[in-house]
Amino acid sequence: MSKAYRCDVCGKFCSNCYKITGFDIYPGDYAERGYPDVNEKTVISDVCEDCYNDIKTYIHDKLFERAKKQMKGLIN
């Protein structure tokens, strides 16, 4: 029997979440978005396939956008 994990981003259960690090949300991040009463960081470590793909797609889009600007000579 496989263990069920809960995605730290969307809350969906999954049997094989992706393990990630470095995406924790701190109280200051909450305060900037209008949630001043959160006093603990939220650790993001288990991510379902849908959320993982969303993060991956966003990063890829940013990298290719930068590459396109470099090719056009707009940035170094």
MMTF fields as JSON, N, C-alpha, C and O atoms, coordinates in Angstrom:
{
  "mmtfVersion": "1.0.0",
  "mmtfProducer": "UNKNOWN",
  "numBonds": 303,
  "numAtoms": 304,
  "numGroups": 76,
  "numChains": 1,
  "numModels": 1,
  "chainsPerModel": [1],
  "groupsPerChain": [76],
  "chainIdList": ["A"],
  "bondAtomList": [4, 2, 8, 6, 12, 10, 16, 14, 20, 18, 24, 22, 28, 26, 32, 30, 36, 34, 40, 38, 44, 42, 48, 46, 52, 50, 56, 54, 60, 58, 64, 62, 68, 66, 72, 70, 76, 74, 80, 78, 84, 82, 88, 86, 92, 90, 96, 94, 100, 98, 104, 102, 108, 106, 112, 110, 116, 114, 120, 118, 124, 122, 128, 126, 132, 130, 136, 134, 140, 138, 144, 142, 148, 146, 152, 150, 156, 154, 160, 158, 164, 162, 168, 166, 172, 170, 176, 174, 180, 178, 184, 182, 188, 186, 192, 190, 196, 194, 200, 198, 204, 202, 208, 206, 212, 210, 216, 214, 220, 218, 224, 222, 228, 226, 232, 230, 236, 234, 240, 238, 244, 242, 248, 246, 252, 250, 256, 254, 260, 258, 264, 262, 268, 266, 272, 270, 276, 274, 280, 278, 284, 282, 288, 286, 292, 290, 296, 294, 300, 298],
  "bondOrderList": [1, 1, 1, 1, 1, 1, 1, 1, 1, 1, 1, 1, 1, 1, 1, 1, 1, 1, 1, 1, 1, 1, 1, 1, 1, 1, 1, 1, 1, 1, 1, 1, 1, 1, 1, 1, 1, 1, 1, 1, 1, 1, 1, 1, 1, 1, 1, 1, 1, 1, 1, 1, 1, 1, 1, 1, 1, 1, 1, 1, 1, 1, 1, 1, 1, 1, 1, 1, 1, 1, 1, 1, 1, 1, 1],
  "groupList": [{"groupName": "MET", "atomNameList": ["N", "CA", "C", "O"], "elementList": ["N", "C", "C", "O"], "formalChargeList": [0, 0, 0, 0], "bondAtomList": [1, 0, 2, 1, 3, 2], "bondOrderList": [1, 1, 2], "singleLetterCode": "M", "chemCompType": "L-PEPTIDE LINKING"}, {"groupName": "SER", "atomNameList": ["N", "CA", "C", "O"], "elementList": ["N", "C", "C", "O"], "formalChargeList": [0, 0, 0, 0], "bondAtomList": [1, 0, 2, 1, 3, 2], "bondOrderList": [1, 1, 2], "singleLetterCode": "S", "chemCompType": "L-PEPTIDE LINKING"}, {"groupName": "LYS", "atomNameList": ["N", "CA", "C", "O"], "elementList": ["N", "C", "C", "O"], "formalChargeList": [0, 0, 0, 0], "bondAtomList": [1, 0, 2, 1, 3, 2], "bondOrderList": [1, 1, 2], "singleLetterCode": "K", "chemCompType": "L-PEPTIDE LINKING"}, {"groupName": "ALA", "atomNameList": ["N", "CA", "C", "O"], "elementList": ["N", "C", "C", "O"], "formalChargeList": [0, 0, 0, 0], "bondAtomList": [1, 0, 2, 1, 3, 2], "bondOrderList": [1, 1, 2], "singleLetterCode": "A", "chemCompType": "L-PEPTIDE LINKING"}, {"groupName": "TYR", "atomNameList": ["N", "CA", "C", "O"], "elementList": ["N", "C", "C", "O"], "formalChargeList": [0, 0, 0, 0], "bondAtomList": [1, 0, 2, 1, 3, 2], "bondOrderList": [1, 1, 2], "singleLetterCode": "Y", "chemCompType": "L-PEPTIDE LINKING"}, {"groupName": "ARG", "atomNameList": ["N", "CA", "C", "O"], "elementList": ["N", "C", "C", "O"], "formalChargeList": [0, 0, 0, 0], "bondAtomList": [1, 0, 2, 1, 3, 2], "bondOrderList": [1, 1, 2], "singleLetterCode": "R", "chemCompType": "L-PEPTIDE LINKING"}, {"groupName": "CYS", "atomNameList": ["N", "CA", "C", "O"], "elementList": ["N", "C", "C", "O"], "formalChargeList": [0, 0, 0, 0], "bondAtomList": [1, 0, 2, 1, 3, 2], "bondOrderList": [1, 1, 2], "singleLetterCode": "C", "chemCompType": "L-PEPTIDE LINKING"}, {"groupName": "ASP", "atomNameList": ["N", "CA", "C", "O"], "elementList": ["N", "C", "C", "O"], "formalChargeList": [0, 0, 0, 0], "bondAtomList": [1, 0, 2, 1, 3, 2], "bondOrderList": [1, 1, 2], "singleLetterCode": "D", "chemCompType": "L-PEPTIDE LINKING"}, {"groupName": "VAL", "atomNameList": ["N", "CA", "C", "O"], "elementList": ["N", "C", "C", "O"], "formalChargeList": [0, 0, 0, 0], "bondAtomList": [1, 0, 2, 1, 3, 2], "bondOrderList": [1, 1, 2], "singleLetterCode": "V", "chemCompType": "L-PEPTIDE LINKING"}, {"groupName": "GLY", "atomNameList": ["N", "CA", "C", "O"], "elementList": ["N", "C", "C", "O"], "formalChargeList": [0, 0, 0, 0], "bondAtomList": [1, 0, 2, 1, 3, 2], "bondOrderList": [1, 1, 2], "singleLetterCode": "G", "chemCompType": "PEPTIDE LINKING"}, {"groupName": "PHE", "atomNameList": ["N", "CA", "C", "O"], "elementList": ["N", "C", "C", "O"], "formalChargeList": [0, 0, 0, 0], "bondAtomList": [1, 0, 2, 1, 3, 2], "bondOrderList": [1, 1, 2], "singleLetterCode": "F", "chemCompType": "L-PEPTIDE LINKING"}, {"groupName": "ASN", "atomNameList": ["N", "CA", "C", "O"], "elementList": ["N", "C", "C", "O"], "formalChargeList": [0, 0, 0, 0], "bondAtomList": [1, 0, 2, 1, 3, 2], "bondOrderList": [1, 1, 2], "singleLetterCode": "N", "chemCompType": "L-PEPTIDE LINKING"}, {"groupName": "ILE", "atomNameList": ["N", "CA", "C", "O"], "elementList": ["N", "C", "C", "O"], "formalChargeList": [0, 0, 0, 0], "bondAtomList": [1, 0, 2, 1, 3, 2], "bondOrderList": [1, 1, 2], "singleLetterCode": "I", "chemCompType": "L-PEPTIDE LINKING"}, {"groupName": "THR", "atomNameList": ["N", "CA", "C", "O"], "elementList": ["N", "C", "C", "O"], "formalChargeList": [0, 0, 0, 0], "bondAtomList": [1, 0, 2, 1, 3, 2], "bondOrderList": [1, 1, 2], "singleLetterCode": "T", "chemCompType": "L-PEPTIDE LINKING"}, {"groupName": "PRO", "atomNameList": ["N", "CA", "C", "O"], "elementList": ["N", "C", "C", "O"], "formalChargeList": [0, 0, 0, 0], "bondAtomList": [1, 0, 2, 1, 3, 2], "bondOrderList": [1, 1, 2], "singleLetterCode": "P", "chemCompType": "L-PEPTIDE LINKING"}, {"groupName": "GLU", "atomNameList": ["N", "CA", "C", "O"], "elementList": ["N", "C", "C", "O"], "formalChargeList": [0, 0, 0, 0], "bondAtomList": [1, 0, 2, 1, 3, 2], "bondOrderList": [1, 1, 2], "singleLetterCode": "E", "chemCompType": "L-PEPTIDE LINKING"}, {"groupName": "HIS", "atomNameList": ["N", "CA", "C", "O"], "elementList": ["N", "C", "C", "O"], "formalChargeList": [0, 0, 0, 0], "bondAtomList": [1, 0, 2, 1, 3, 2], "bondOrderList": [1, 1, 2], "singleLetterCode": "H", "chemCompType": "L-PEPTIDE LINKING"}, {"groupName": "LEU", "atomNameList": ["N", "CA", "C", "O"], "elementList": ["N", "C", "C", "O"], "formalChargeList": [0, 0, 0, 0], "bondAtomList": [1, 0, 2, 1, 3, 2], "bondOrderList": [1, 1, 2], "singleLetterCode": "L", "chemCompType": "L-PEPTIDE LINKING"}, {"groupName": "GLN", "atomNameList": ["N", "CA", "C", "O"], "elementList": ["N", "C", "C", "O"], "formalChargeList": [0, 0, 0, 0], "bondAtomList": [1, 0, 2, 1, 3, 2], "bondOrderList": [1, 1, 2], "singleLetterCode": "Q", "chemCompType": "L-PEPTIDE LINKING"}],
  "groupTypeList": [0, 1, 2, 3, 4, 5, 6, 7, 8, 6, 9, 2, 10, 6, 1, 11, 6, 4, 2, 12, 13, 9, 10, 7, 12, 4, 14, 9, 7, 4, 3, 15, 5, 9, 4, 14, 7, 8, 11, 15, 2, 13, 8, 12, 1, 7, 8, 6, 15, 7, 6, 4, 11, 7, 12, 2, 13, 4, 12, 16, 7, 2, 17, 10, 15, 5, 3, 2, 2, 18, 0, 2, 9, 17, 12, 11],
  "groupIdList": [1, 2, 3, 4, 5, 6, 7, 8, 9, 10, 11, 12, 13, 14, 15, 16, 17, 18, 19, 20, 21, 22, 23, 24, 25, 26, 27, 28, 29, 30, 31, 32, 33, 34, 35, 36, 37, 38, 39, 40, 41, 42, 43, 44, 45, 46, 47, 48, 49, 50, 51, 52, 53, 54, 55, 56, 57, 58, 59, 60, 61, 62, 63, 64, 65, 66, 67, 68, 69, 70, 71, 72, 73, 74, 75, 76],
  "secStructList": [7, 7, 7, 7, 3, 3, 7, 6, 6, 6, 7, 7, 3, 3, 1, 1, 7, 3, 3, 7, 7, 1, 7, 7, 5, 7, 2, 2, 2, 2, 2, 2, 6, 6, 7, 6, 6, 7, 7, 1, 7, 5, 7, 7, 7, 3, 3, 7, 2, 2, 2, 2, 2, 2, 2, 2, 2, 2, 2, 2, 2, 2, 2, 2, 2, 2, 2, 2, 2, 2, 2, 6, 6, 1, 7, 7],
  "xCoordList": [0.848, 0.0, 0.894, 1.811, 0.628, 1.439, 0.919, -0.266, 1.814, 1.479, 0.899, 1.379, -0.122, -0.719, -0.084, 0.076, 0.269, 0.827, -0.159, -0.976, -0.077, -0.903, 0.012, 1.042, -0.37, 0.391, 0.387, -0.673, 1.567, 1.683, 1.216, 1.099, 0.948, 0.498, -1.023, -1.682, -1.587, -3.03, -3.843, -5.065, -3.172, -3.874, -4.393, -4.983, -4.184, -4.658, -3.798, -2.591, -4.425, -3.681, -3.055, -3.645, -1.859, -1.179, -0.342, 0.068, -0.093, 0.663, 2.162, 2.962, 2.537, 3.967, 4.255, 4.494, 4.233, 4.51, 5.979, 6.841, 6.241, 7.613, 8.118, 7.376, 9.367, 10.019, 10.765, 11.598, 10.475, 11.177, 11.621, 11.107, 12.572, 13.029, 13.226, 13.332, 13.273, 13.57, 12.371, 12.544, 11.171, 9.97, 9.121, 7.92, 9.737, 9.0, 8.423, 8.984, 7.294, 6.63, 6.75, 6.344, 7.309, 7.596, 6.516, 5.777, 6.423, 5.401, 5.411, 4.35, 6.59, 6.665, 6.012, 5.429, 6.11, 5.457, 3.942, 3.247, 3.446, 2.002, 1.571, 0.556, 2.342, 1.998, 1.935, 1.049, 2.873, 2.874, 1.616, 1.232, 0.978, -0.229, -1.508, -2.571, -1.4, -2.589, -2.968, -4.102, -2.053, -2.3, -1.305, -0.372, -1.491, -0.498, -0.463, 0.489, -1.449, -1.527, -0.867, -0.998, -0.169, 0.51, 1.907, 2.689, 2.217, 3.486, 4.476, 5.569, 4.124, 5.019, 5.204, 4.31, 6.374, 6.592, 5.846, 5.619, 5.475, 4.855, 5.934, 6.521, 6.184, 7.208, 6.565, 5.581, 7.126, 6.662, 7.676, 8.811, 7.265, 8.206, 7.599, 8.318, 6.297, 5.622, 4.703, 3.835, 4.892, 4.135, 3.582, 4.316, 2.281, 1.654, 2.157, 2.798, 1.857, 2.343, 1.823, 2.564, 0.561, -0.007, 0.724, 1.085, 0.946, 1.632, 3.087, 3.628, 3.723, 5.113, 5.21, 6.109, 4.293, 4.309, 4.052, 4.643, 3.173, 2.933, 4.205, 4.544, 4.907, 6.156, 7.203, 7.875, 7.337, 8.312, 8.025, 8.944, 6.764, 6.386, 6.694, 7.201, 6.389, 6.668, 8.169, 8.563, 8.996, 10.446, 10.944, 11.762, 10.47, 10.882, 10.482, 11.275, 9.261, 8.803, 9.715, 10.072, 10.089, 10.971, 12.341, 12.889, 12.895, 14.209, 14.188, 15.103, 13.155, 13.083, 12.803, 13.272, 12.043, 11.8, 13.134, 13.405, 13.949, 15.255, 16.164, 16.865, 16.149, 16.979, 16.58, 17.44, 15.295, 14.813, 15.311, 15.71, 15.289, 15.776, 17.279, 17.768, 18.024, 19.462, 19.763, 20.687, 18.983, 19.197, 18.932, 19.572, 17.992, 17.68, 18.632, 18.561, 19.541, 20.508, 19.962, 20.561, 18.818, 18.199, 18.817, 18.759, 19.412, 20.089, 21.385, 21.575, 22.278, 23.57, 23.418, 24.389],
  "yCoordList": [-1.172, 0.0, 1.235, 1.341, 2.167, 3.376, 4.428, 4.467, 5.254, 6.305, 7.498, 7.844, 8.123, 9.311, 10.557, 10.671, 11.477, 12.758, 13.848, 13.682, 14.963, 16.119, 17.17, 17.52, 17.668, 18.721, 19.965, 20.418, 20.514, 21.702, 22.972, 24.017, 22.901, 24.07, 24.069, 25.028, 22.999, 22.985, 22.156, 22.288, 21.302, 20.486, 19.16, 18.391, 18.881, 17.629, 16.463, 16.611, 15.314, 14.122, 13.476, 13.463, 12.946, 12.246, 11.13, 11.203, 10.114, 8.971, 9.132, 8.483, 9.978, 10.184, 11.657, 12.046, 12.461, 13.891, 14.125, 13.305, 15.231, 15.674, 16.346, 17.071, 16.109, 16.761, 17.98, 17.861, 19.157, 20.373, 21.113, 20.865, 22.018, 22.865, 24.278, 24.503, 25.214, 26.592, 27.442, 28.577, 26.936, 27.696, 28.023, 28.266, 28.03, 28.305, 29.727, 30.631, 29.899, 31.196, 31.707, 31.034, 32.896, 33.472, 34.467, 34.966, 34.759, 35.711, 37.037, 37.604, 37.537, 38.789, 38.677, 39.641, 37.491, 37.254, 37.333, 37.899, 36.753, 36.829, 38.266, 38.708, 39.002, 40.386, 41.254, 42.099, 41.047, 41.807, 41.572, 42.414, 40.446, 40.104, 40.274, 39.797, 40.965, 41.295, 40.3, 40.322, 39.432, 38.469, 38.727, 37.946, 39.797, 40.193, 39.315, 39.414, 38.469, 37.704, 36.321, 35.534, 36.011, 34.726, 34.88, 35.712, 34.077, 34.232, 33.094, 33.115, 32.113, 30.992, 30.826, 31.133, 30.339, 30.1, 28.846, 27.938, 28.804, 27.639, 26.926, 27.498, 25.685, 24.902, 24.199, 23.473, 24.421, 23.76, 22.664, 22.953, 21.409, 20.314, 19.207, 18.561, 18.974, 17.953, 18.644, 19.427, 18.355, 19.027, 17.98, 17.106, 18.069, 17.121, 17.386, 18.402, 16.469, 16.579, 17.829, 18.47, 18.187, 19.383, 20.647, 21.476, 20.803, 21.99, 21.996, 23.047, 20.836, 20.729, 21.182, 21.942, 20.719, 21.1, 22.592, 23.218, 23.175, 24.619, 25.4, 26.365, 24.978, 25.644, 25.484, 26.447, 24.278, 23.987, 24.818, 25.389, 24.89, 25.659, 27.138, 27.792, 27.668, 29.075, 29.364, 30.348, 28.505, 28.694, 28.58, 29.391, 27.602, 27.443, 28.666, 29.16, 29.158, 30.344, 31.539, 32.273, 31.73, 32.841, 32.699, 33.673, 31.486, 31.259, 31.491, 32.108, 31.001, 31.179, 32.632, 33.111, 33.337, 34.763, 35.524, 36.402, 35.18, 35.818, 35.48, 36.35, 34.231, 33.823, 34.58, 34.977, 34.777, 35.499, 36.944, 37.486, 37.569, 38.945, 38.997, 39.947, 37.991, 37.951, 37.839, 38.474, 37.035, 36.842, 38.13, 38.4, 38.924, 40.196, 41.305, 42.423, 40.985, 41.974, 42.968, 44.021, 42.648, 43.591, 43.518, 44.484, 42.362, 42.214, 41.45, 40.779, 41.555, 40.838, 39.426, 38.67],
  "zCoordList": [0.0, 0.0, 0.0, 0.814, -0.91, -0.976, -0.005, 0.328, 0.424, 1.371, 0.619, -0.46, 1.18, 0.569, 1.168, 2.383, 0.302, 0.706, 0.339, -0.567, 1.046, 0.705, 0.097, 0.672, -1.063, -1.728, -0.844, -0.412, -0.576, 0.263, -0.438, 0.202, -1.738, -2.482, -2.627, -2.226, -3.198, -3.478, -2.489, -2.427, -1.716, -0.729, -1.241, -0.482, -2.52, -3.111, -2.615, -2.424, -2.409, -2.02, -3.252, -4.332, -3.068, -4.151, -3.553, -2.395, -4.333, -3.825, -4.041, -3.367, -4.962, -5.229, -5.503, -6.646, -4.467, -4.596, -4.926, -4.609, -5.553, -5.797, -4.532, -3.869, -4.202, -3.065, -3.583, -4.481, -3.025, -3.416, -2.162, -1.071, -2.322, -1.223, -1.747, -2.952, -0.829, -1.192, -1.561, -2.006, -1.393, -1.743, -0.511, -0.635, 0.671, 1.899, 1.875, 1.257, 2.561, 2.63, 4.059, 5.006, 4.203, 5.522, 5.929, 5.081, 7.238, 7.71, 6.955, 6.694, 6.603, 5.839, 4.471, 3.976, 3.855, 2.561, 2.706, 1.862, 3.799, 4.064, 4.295, 3.756, 5.101, 5.431, 4.172, 4.044, 3.242, 1.988, 1.174, 0.362, 1.384, 0.617, 1.429, 1.031, 2.582, 3.355, 4.44, 4.919, 4.839, 5.916, 7.056, 7.244, 7.806, 8.813, 10.06, 10.834, 10.285, 11.521, 11.444, 12.381, 10.36, 10.239, 10.823, 10.364, 11.835, 12.55, 12.321, 12.886, 11.516, 11.255, 9.751, 8.963, 9.371, 7.947, 7.508, 8.307, 6.257, 5.651, 4.846, 3.928, 5.198, 4.51, 3.317, 3.464, 2.154, 0.936, 0.619, 0.239, 0.776, 0.503, -0.351, -1.113, -0.241, -1.04, -2.043, -1.657, -3.328, -4.378, -5.335, -5.798, -5.632, -6.566, -7.99, -8.256, -8.883, -10.256, -10.953, -11.699, -10.722, -11.365, -10.92, -11.755, -9.616, -9.107, -9.545, -9.885, -9.539, -10.002, -11.458, -11.817, -12.286, -13.701, -13.878, -14.758, -13.05, -13.111, -12.777, -13.462, -11.72, -11.316, -12.415, -12.784, -12.931, -13.984, -15.232, -15.819, -15.64, -16.822, -16.63, -17.542, -15.442, -15.166, -15.293, -15.918, -14.703, -14.755, -16.196, -16.63, -16.927, -18.327, -19.145, -19.947, -18.951, -19.683, -19.416, -20.337, -18.142, -17.784, -18.437, -18.953, -18.416, -19.014, -20.525, -21.071, -21.197, -22.642, -23.009, -24.041, -22.173, -22.387, -22.307, -23.125, -21.326, -21.166, -22.351, -22.869, -22.769, -23.907, -25.169, -25.955, -25.361, -26.536, -26.506, -27.537, -25.324, -25.195, -25.439, -26.05, -24.972, -25.207, -26.7, -27.206, -27.386, -28.82, -29.578, -30.595, -29.089, -29.742, -29.311, -29.819, -28.352, -27.898, -26.901, -26.683, -26.283, -25.346, -23.948, -23.188, -23.611, -22.323, -22.519, -23.534, -21.54, -21.616, -21.136, -21.125]
}
